[in-house]
């Protein structure tokens, strides 16, 4: 029997990982949310914010647009790099 709570937890975790990665790479490149949105077609600043905060469900094409806008690979965007990785960017 399929446990839907497990499926939802895995989906939520995937959204959190993508959100952390978008924020990490955006900040590491010195982009504001608006600047990243401007580098992507059909994505606005609020969508970037929602993705970073795991509040937005997204399509594969959105991930491709964001990875292109950040000049990173899709693998970079979807990989959980571990907590220490995310603390290495200057958030000022």
Secondary structure, DSSP 8 states (H G I E B T S, - for coil): ---HHHHHHHHHHHHHHHHHHHHHHHHHTT--HHHHHHTSTT--HHHHHHHHTT-----HHHHHHHHHHHT--HHHHH----HHHHTTS---
